[in-house]
Amino acid sequence: MDAKLEKIVSHFILPGTVTDIRPLGNGLINDTFRVVTDGPDDFVLQRINQGIFRDVDLLQHNIDCVTRHIRHKLELAGETDIDRKVLHFLPDRETGKSYWTDGKEWWRVSVFIRDALTYEAVTPEYAGYAGEAFGQFEAMLADLPDQLGETIPDFHNMELRARQLREAVAADAAGRMADPEVRALVDTMFAREAEMCKADRMYREGLLPKRICHCDTKVNNMLFDRDGSILCVIDLDTVMPSFVFSDFGDFLRTAANTGAEDDPDLDKVGFNMDIFRAFARGYLSTAGAFLTPVERENLPFAATLFPYMQAVRFLTDYINEDTYYKIKYPAHNLVRTRAQWKLFESACAHLDEMAKFLQKEALN
């Protein structure tokens, strides 16, 4: 057993004796370990990636407020399996905070949820489950009294992403604007900029609210019971105020893509309406009660916004000579841009079909 990890765990009020600490999962952001004990519960130890989450106090404040509120809702509803339906973080022995730090690293411990499964496959069935789970997550937090902050400022701010592209074009650090394809992509993106930035304008005009959203809506960010029922939403680091478009559109950007995010074969890339219908139906079944007419009407827009935003981000990085995203070959970000733009165009082609489906669902 790793002596360093064992010492870190000792800073938390943890029942039972630790018998083993082993790696858990394959997360890309935080280092995660399963803490095995001789008691009834095991625990999850995570090192918080402060390179991404710079304000750990804010991060854990958000998570504490959200998990406390959901737990209270479950208690009021008479839920008998609460400890498997919401994450629970242990306090540090000295400060009582839900994390411990030595000033160089930041760590937290939560109760391991037993007999739970995650799924990677994005089928219509699991897209429906995801829509239901993330819609329910938002619904339970719609009346959260606590003020939350942005753990990653401007994470889904389209106006910022457009400004960053303009700055990259002006600087042209790598001379890549000389490529006619790059220039054509930039011009095409700028032609759609005003349309794709409308959410921020509607917010400033008081037409569109911000909600407490998950902001990382993937199928594998849900836990399922062994009988297939949904237990809870996990990976709460990105929970923060945002438009519901974040949870709706970002899921579909990856789940409804018939190709890979960086697929060089654009014939494989398209927008899968079966996934859209399943996710939207599940989402509306739980989130429909609190959505405003403006939010509901613009869900198809959300499905186009996120491939557009990601295409802008990939192209910006390519023009900046690949300073943000890791690449596997020199044109990788350009290939990613092409694939995301093809997905954007495919989603746009289905806008009317999406709108008619949502109108039909509203009548059911």
N, C-alpha and C positions, 0 to 999 in steps of 0.2 A: 504494500500500500504506500502511495506517495506521501512522504512525511510533510511536505509543504501543504498539500491539499488537506491532509488530516488536521494540520494546525489551523488552516483557514476555517474549516468546518467547526472547530472548537469555539470560534467566536460567536456562534449562533446558539440560541436556546433550542436545542435539539434533543428530543427524548430518545432513550435507548443508547446502546453502545455501537459505535461504527465498526463494522467488520470488513468492509471493502469499499473502495472508491474506484469506479471504472468509467471509461469514456461512454458517452451516451449520444446517439444520433450523429447526424452529419451536417449540423448547422454551419452556415457560411459566415455568420456574424459573431456569435458568442461561443466561447469554449464551454462545453457542457459535460457534466459528469453525473453518474448515478451514485448516490451515497447509500450503501446497503447497511442496515442495522439489524440488531437482534430483536427489535421491537416490532410492532404491527405495521409500521410505516417505513418506507424508504424515502429518500429525498433527492432533489435535483440541485446540484451546485453549478452555478454559472458565473463565469467571468464576464462582466459587462464590457463591451467594446467601446472604450471612451473615445476612440478615434472617430466613431460615428455618433455616439450619444455623449455629447460633451458636458451636459448638465445632468449628472446622475441624480441629484436631488429632485429635479423636475421630473425626470424619467420615472423614478420610483413613487413620487407624489401622484402622478397620473395613474400608475398601476394600482397603488393603494386605494385611491378614491374609487376607481372602476371596480376592483374586486370586492371592496366593502359594500358598494351599492348593489352589485349583483347578488352578493350573499344575502343582503337584507331583503331583496325582492324574492329570492328563493325561500327564505324563512317565512315571509308573509304568505307565500303561495302554498305553504305546507310541504315543501319538498323534503323528502326523507333521505336523499342521497347527496346532500349539499357538497360534501367534500370532494365529490367526483364531478360536480357541475360548475365549479369555479376554482381557479388557482388560489393557493394560500401560501404567503411568504412568511418566513420566520424572522423574528427580530434579532438584531445584534444585541449581545449581552450588555454592552456598556451604554449604547446610545438609544436602544429601542427602535432604531430605524430598520427598515427592511433591506438593508445592505450593510456591508462592512468594507472598509478601505484602510490600507496602510499608507495612503497618499500616493501610491504608484499604481495599484490595481484596485478594481472595485468588484466585489463579489456579492452574490445573493443566493439564498437557499429557499426552495419551495417544496411542498409536499408532493411526492411522486404519486401520480394517479394510476392505481393498479388496474389491471385487466382492461386497458384502453388500447385502441388501435388507431393508427393514422393510415391514410391512403394517398397514393401518388397519382393514380389513374384519374383522368378527367373524362368521365363518361357522362351522358345526360343524367343518369341516376345520381351520381355524386355531385354533379353541378347543381342539381336540384337541392340536395342536402346542404351544399355550401350556401346557396341563396337563402335557404331557410335559416341556417345558423347565423350568418352574418346580419341578416335582417333582424332576427331576434336579438342579437347583440346590440345593434343600434337602438332597437325599440326599448330594451331594458335601461338604456342609458339616456333616453330622450329627456328624462326629468332629473338628471344628475345635478344636484345643487352645487357641487364643487366646481371651481374654476380650474380648467386644465390648460397647460401650455403646449407649444409645439416642440416635440422632442427632436425633430429635424426641421428647423425653420424653412418655410417655403417649399416643403417637400413636393407638393403637387400644384405649385403656382405656375400656371401657364404663361402669364405675362412675364415672369422672371425668366423662364426658359427661352422665350422669344427674344428678350433683351440680350441674354447670353449668346444667342446665335448671332445677333447683329454685332455684338462686340467681337466675336470670333471672326466674322467676315471682315470687319474693319481692320483687325490686327493681321489677319492672314499669316499667322506665325510660321506655317510650313510651306507657304506658297501654293496651297492646294486649290485656291480659288481660280487658278489658271486652267483647271480641268473643266471643260465645257459641261460635263455631267454634274459636277459639284455646283457650278453656277446655276444650272437649270433646276436642280433640286432646291437650292436656296430660294430662287425666284418663285418656284411653285409653292414652297412653304410660306413665304411672306404673303403670297396672294390669298392664303387661307387664314392668316394670322388673326385678323379682326374677328372673324367668325368663331375661331377656336378659343378666343380669350373671353367669350361672352359671360362665362360663369363669374369671373372676377368683377365684371361690370355690373351684373345683376346683383351681386352681393353688396357692392357699394351703393347701389340704388335702393337697397332694402327689399329686393324681390326674392332673394335666395338666402336661406339661413345656412349657418354652419352647424353641424352636428358633431357628436362624439363618434368618430369612425375608427375602424381598425386600421385601415390604410395599408394592409398587406394581406389581402384576401386571396389566399391560396387554399386548395383542397387540403393540403397537409398541415394547415394551421387550425385544424379541427381534430378533436378526439372523439372516437366512436366507441360505444360499448360493443361487446362481442356479439350481441344480437343485432347489431347494425344501427342502433339508435344513437343520436347525437348526444354526447356528454357536454362538451364545452368548447369554446374558442380559446386558443392558446397563442403564444408569441405576441405579447401585448406591448412590446417596446414602442411600436409606432402608433399606439392609440392616442389620438389627439383631435382637436377641432379641425374639421374639414367639411367639404361638401359631400353629400352622399354619393356623388359621382365618383369619388375616390374608391369607395368599396365596390361599387357596381362596375365601373369601367375598367378598373385595374385587373379585376378577376377575369373579365372577358378578354382583355388584351392577350393574356397567356392561354387561358382555357379554351377560347373559341378560335384560336389560330390553328388552322389545319396543317401548318408547317412549323418549322423551328423558328425561334426568334432571329436567328442569323442564317436562315436557309438561303443558300446561293441559288437554289432552283425556285424561282418565283412562281412557277406553275403549281407548286405544292402549297403556296401560301394563299389562304382565303379565310373568310369569316364564317364559322359554323353556326348556322341558325338553330340547329337542334340543341346545341349547348346554350345559346342565348335564351331560347324558349324555356328550357328547364331551369336555368339559373333565375331568370326573371320571374317565373311562376313561383319558385320557392321563396325568392326575396319578397315579392309582393304579399305572400301569405302571412308574413310576419312584420314587415316594415310598412305595409300598405296603410295601416291604421294611423300612422303619424306623418306620412309624406304629404307635403303640400301639392296642389295641382301643378305648380311650376316644377317642382322636383320630379314628379311623376312624368310630366310631359317631356322632360329633357333627359330621361334615361337613355333613349337612343343616341342622343348627342354624347352622353358619357361613354358609350361603346366606341365612338369614333375619336373622342378626345385623347384617350390614353395611347393608342398607337401613333396618333399625331405627335403627342408630347414626346414619346420615346424616340420617334424618328428625328425630331428636332434635337434631342439630347445626344443621340448617336452622331448626327451630322456635326453638331457643335464640337464634339470631342475629336472627330476626325479632322476638322479644320484646325483645331488647336494642337494637332500632332499627338493625339491619343494620350492625354494626360490624366484622364479620370477612369475610364473603363479598361480593364485588362484585355489585351488583344492576343490572338494566336498567330496572326500574320498581318502584314502591313495594311492591307485594305479591309481588315475585319470590321471596323466601324462603318465603313462605306457599305459593305455587304449587309450589315445589320440595318442601316438606314434604308436601303432598297427594300428589304423584307418588311420592315415596319410600315413603310409607305404603301407597299402593296396591300398590307392588311388594312390600313386606313382607308384606302380606296375601296376595298371589298366591303368593309363595314358601311361606308357611305352609300354604296349601292343597295344596301339592305335597309336603309333608314325608314322608308315607307312601310316595308314589311314589319319592321320592329314596332313602329308606331301603331299599326293596325292590330298587332298581337296584344300590345299593352291595353289598347282600348277594349278589345274583346275580354281580356282578363278582368278589367274593371267592372264589366257588366255581370260577371259570374259571381 
